[in-house]
C-alpha cells in the first residue's frame, strides 16, 4: 500500500493516531508497548489500514497480562475517541479534508459526507471514492491544523484505573479493499453479539499455532494434539468475548479452520 502524501499533509489514519497521542502522550510511549502492538500502530496508513483495528489488536490482548491488556484497551478506545472527534470537526467545517487529483491539483472534500454512514469507514480506510466510485483518492489533512486541533481538545479518558469497553466493529487488514464487518447485535440487548466473530477466532488460532505448533499427535504439548483440544481453546476464547456458541457449531467451525490452516490457506 504505497500512498503519496504532499509535504505538510498526512493521511486520515495517522491523523487519528496523532490526535490520540497528543491528548494523552504518556499512554502512547511506543517504547513501552508490546512489539506486535507497536508494529500495528506504526504501520497505519503505510502497510496497514485501520478499518479492522479493534478485532486485530483484540487478538493480542488475549496474550497480554492484566496491566498490558488494560493499557492496550485504553489506547484502542483513545483511537476510537479520536476518530469521533475528527469526524465531528470535519462535519462541522472546523477542519477540512482534501484530495489530490490526477493533475496534482488539491481539492476540498465536501463536509456533508462526513455525517453519513460512510464517514468513519472513509477515515479508517484513508481513501475516499469520488464520482460514484470512478475515482479513489487518498484523504489528506494538513499536519499543522491537526496538531492545533488536537491540543484544543480536552485530555483523553482521565480515569485510567476504570475499565473501558472496546467496540468490536473494526479490525486491521493488509488488504485495503476489505469491507468492515460490524458485529451483529441481539434484539434483546444492545451491543451483545448474536454470533461468534469467526474472523477473529481464525486470527487468534493462527497466532496460537505459531506459538504451539499445529495440533497433531506429534505435538510436544499433550493438551494440543487433537481437534478437541482446539475446541476447548476456542470455547474459552469465545467465553472471554461473550460469544457463546453451540458445541456442534463450534466443532464444525474448528474443523473448517484447521483444514484451511493445514492447507496453507
N, C-alpha and C positions, 0 to 999 in steps of 0.2 A: 504494500500500500504506500505508494510514493505520491506526495502532495506538495504543491508549490504554495509557500506562504510568503507573500511580499514582505519586504523589510517594514517593521513596525506593526505587523499583523500576526495574529495567531489563530489557531482553529478553535472550534467551539468545545471540543473535548478538553483541550489544555486550558481553555478559559474557565471552564467549570472547576478544574483542579486548582487553578490559580486563586479563584475566589475562596475555595475551601481552605487552602493553605494560609492565605492572608488572614482569614477570620480566626484561625487557631493554629499559629505556627508551631507551637510546642507539640501538638498532636501529629504534625506532619514532618517529623525528622526522619528522612529516608534511611539514614544510617542505623536507626533503631528498629527498622522493620525487618520482618522475615524476608529473605532474598526473593522468594517466589512472589510475595505480595508487592515488593518494590518493583519487580520486573513488570507487573501489570500496570501499576500507576505510571511508571516512566515510559511505557510503551503506548499509552493512549495517544491517538492521532498520528502515530508513527507506524508501529507494527500491529497495533490492536485498535479496535473501535469499541466504544463504551456501551453499545446498546445492550449487551448482555452481562454487564459488570457484576451485578449483585449475586447472581447464582454462581458465577465463576469463582469469585472470591469467597463465596459461601462454602465452597468445597475446601478451601484452605483453612477455614475456621474450624473444620472438623478435626484437623490435626493439631490445632493450636491449644496451648494451655489456657486456663481461665483468664489470666491477665492479658495475654496476647489476643484472645478472642474478643474481649471487651474493647481493646484498642482498635482492632480491625472493624468491629461493628460501628464504633463511633466514626471512623473515617468513611465507611460506606454511607452512613447517614449524613455526614458532612457533605459528601459529594452530591447526594440527593437533594439536600437543602440548597446547595449552591446552584444546582440545576434549576430549581424552582425560582430562586432569586433572579437568575439570569433571564429566564423565560418571562417573568413578570416585568422586568425592566425593558426588555425588547418589545413586549406588547404595549407598554405604556409610552414607548418612544424615548425613554430616558437613555437607552443605549440603541445603537443602530448596527445591524449586521450587514455585511457586504458580500459580493461575489465578483469574481474577475471573469470577463467574457473572453471569447476566443481571440480577440484582438488585443487583449491586455487592459481593456478599459474597466474601471471599477464602477459597480452599480450598488445601490442600496437594495436590501431585501425588504419588501413591504412588511410593516409591523403587524398587520391584521392576522396574518397566518400564524403568528406565534400563540394566538389564543385558541387555535383549533386543536383537534385531537393529534395531529401530526407534529405539533410543535416540539414536544420533548424528544420524540424519535429523531427528528432532524438534528437537534443539538447533540444528541448522543452518537449519531452516525457521523456527524461532521460534514454532511453533504446535503444539498437541497435539490430537488427535482424541479425544473422550470419548464414552462410551456407544455404542461401536461405530460411531463416526463421525457420530453425530447432531449433536454439538456440536463446534465447533472454537474453541479458546481460545488466547490468547497466553500463552506461557510467561514467567513473571515471577520474577525473583530480586532479593533485597534488595541494594542497592548497597553498603552498608557491610559486609555479610557477605562479599561477593565481594572487596572490596579487602583485607580482613583475611586471607581465604583465600589470595589471590594472593601476598601478602607472606610467607606462611608456606612457600611453595614454594621449592625451590632455584632458582638462576638458570637461565635458558634455556641452550640449546646453547652451551657455552663455546668450542668450537674453531671460531672464526669463519673460519679460513682453510681448514677442511676442507669438502669438498662434502657436501651432504645430498640425499637423494632425495625428491622431491615425489610423493606418491601421486596417482594420476590418476582419482579417483572422484568428485570434487566440483567443480562449476563454478557461477558465479553466474548467476542468471536473474532477469529482472524479473517473471516470472510465478511466483508462489509455489506454484502448483498443479503445476508441472512436477516430475516424479519424478526421482530420481537415476538415472544410468545407469552403474553401475560398469564399468570396463574389463574385457573378457573376458581370461581367462588361458589360456595353453597348458598342456596336461597335462605337458609335459616341462620346464617351468621356471617357478617361482613368480614372479609379478609381470610376466611377459612377455605383452604383448598379442598375441592371435591375429589381430585385425583392426584396421584403422585407425579412429580415432575421428573420423568424418566431421563431427560437430557442431563439433569443434574446428577442423577444416580449413575448414569453412564460415565460422566466425567470423574465422579468420585471413585467409581470402581476401577477405572483405568489408572488413576493415581495410586490406588491401593495395590494394584497388581504390579506397578512399577517398583513398589517397596517390598512386597511379599512374594512376588513371583506369581505365575499362573497357578491356579488351584488344581492340582492333579495328584496322583498317588505318589509322585516322586518329590513333592514339595517338602522342604525341611520342617515346615510348621505343621504339626499334626492337626491343627484346627483350621487348616486352609488347604484341604486336599479334595473336598467333594463339593458338588453343587450345593448341597445342603448347608455347608459352611458359609458359602457366599449368600445363600438365602437368609441365614441368621444375621449376617453382617448388614445386608440390605434392610432387614426388618428393624434393626437398631437405628440405622440411618434415617429411615422413614419415621421412626418413632420420635427422633430428635426434631425432625422437620414437621411433626404433627400431620403426617400424611398416611394414616392407616389404610392398608390395602389387604384385601382378602388373600389368604395363603395361596390359593390356586392361581390367582393373577400374579402374585409375586414370583411363584415358581416358574410360571410361563415366561415372564419378562426376564428373569435372571438367566434362563436357558438361552433366550434370544441374545442377550448382551454378551454372554460368554462365547457363544458361537461366533458372533461378529468380531469380538476382540481376538479370538484364536485365529480367525481367518485373516486378521490384519486390517479389518475394515474400521 
